[in-house]
Amino acid sequence: QVHLVESGGGLAQPGDSLTLSCVFSGSDFSLYALGWYRQAPGKQRELVARFTSTTDTRYGAAMKGRVTISKDSAKNTVYLRMYRLKPDDTAVYYCNAMIPGWESVGADWGNGTQVTVSS
């Protein structure tokens, strides 16, 4: 049973940086590719950044150039570093985990962490 717990959300001002963390447990971290998605009220969930393999990454268009995804395998943790935040970045940010090559079986999700960007 995979468990994903996000943390690091909160209130930020435009132009700020913020780092989110996702701690993985319940299975073998090395088998999974983790990523970050976000969803604002009334909008579709969208990709922010993710690992597509143990090393390869893919970034969504909305925050491309303003985010960096990284991981610390010793801590079973994936990080999302966000830069130059904008009010439109306000959303619930979710951590996702899947096994590369087994996308059809579905993915696991955390409960999300709220990020609010406001002056």
C-alpha positions in Angstrom: 0.0 0.0 0.0 1.6 3.2 -1.2 1.3 6.3 1.0 2.1 9.8 -0.2 2.1 12.7 2.2 2.6 16.3 0.9 3.8 19.2 3.0 5.2 22.7 2.6 2.2 24.5 1.3 0.9 27.8 2.7 0.6 31.5 2.0 3.2 33.1 -0.2 3.5 36.5 -1.8 3.9 37.1 -5.6 7.6 36.7 -6.5 8.3 34.3 -3.6 9.8 30.9 -3.7 8.4 27.8 -2.0 9.4 24.2 -1.7 6.9 21.3 -1.4 7.8 17.9 -0.1 6.3 14.5 -0.8 7.2 11.6 1.4 6.7 8.1 -0.1 6.1 5.0 2.0 4.6 1.5 1.8 6.5 0.1 -1.1 9.9 0.3 -2.9 10.6 3.9 -3.7 13.1 2.9 -6.4 10.4 1.3 -8.5 8.2 4.4 -8.8 8.3 7.7 -10.7 6.8 10.5 -8.7 5.4 13.8 -9.8 3.5 16.9 -8.9 0.1 18.1 -10.2 -2.1 21.0 -9.2 -5.8 21.8 -9.3 -7.5 25.2 -8.8 -11.2 25.4 -8.1 -13.2 25.0 -11.3 -10.2 24.0 -13.3 -8.8 20.7 -14.6 -5.9 19.1 -12.8 -2.7 19.8 -14.6 0.9 18.6 -14.6 3.4 20.7 -12.9 6.5 18.4 -13.0 7.2 14.8 -12.7 9.8 12.0 -13.0 9.0 9.7 -16.0 11.8 7.3 -15.0 14.4 7.1 -12.3 16.2 10.1 -13.9 14.1 11.7 -16.7 11.7 14.5 -16.0 8.9 16.3 -17.7 7.5 19.8 -16.9 4.1 21.2 -17.5 3.6 24.3 -19.6 2.1 26.5 -16.9 5.1 26.7 -14.6 7.8 25.7 -17.0 11.0 27.6 -16.1 9.7 28.4 -12.7 9.9 25.0 -11.1 12.4 22.3 -10.4 11.7 18.7 -9.3 14.2 16.7 -7.4 14.4 13.8 -5.1 16.4 12.4 -2.2 16.2 8.6 -2.5 17.7 8.0 0.9 14.7 9.8 2.4 12.1 8.5 -0.1 11.2 12.1 -0.8 10.5 14.2 -3.9 10.7 18.0 -3.8 9.1 20.7 -5.9 10.9 24.0 -5.8 8.8 26.8 -7.1 10.1 30.2 -8.1 8.6 33.6 -8.9 5.2 32.6 -7.7 2.1 34.3 -9.2 -1.5 34.5 -8.0 -2.5 32.1 -10.7 -0.3 29.5 -9.0 -2.9 29.3 -6.2 -4.1 25.7 -6.1 -4.0 22.4 -4.3 -0.8 20.6 -5.2 -0.9 16.8 -5.3 1.9 14.3 -5.2 1.5 11.3 -7.6 3.3 8.0 -7.9 3.3 5.4 -10.7 5.4 2.6 -12.0 7.0 3.4 -15.4 5.7 0.9 -18.0 2.6 0.2 -15.9 0.6 3.4 -16.4 -2.5 1.4 -17.3 -2.8 0.1 -13.7 -3.3 3.6 -12.4 -1.5 5.8 -10.0 -1.4 6.7 -6.3 -2.2 10.1 -5.0 -1.6 12.1 -1.9 -4.3 14.3 -0.3 -2.6 17.5 -1.5 -1.3 20.7 0.1 -2.8 24.1 -0.4 -0.6 26.9 -1.9 -2.1 30.4 -1.9 -0.3 33.2 -3.6 -1.6 36.6 -2.6 -0.4 40.1 -1.8 
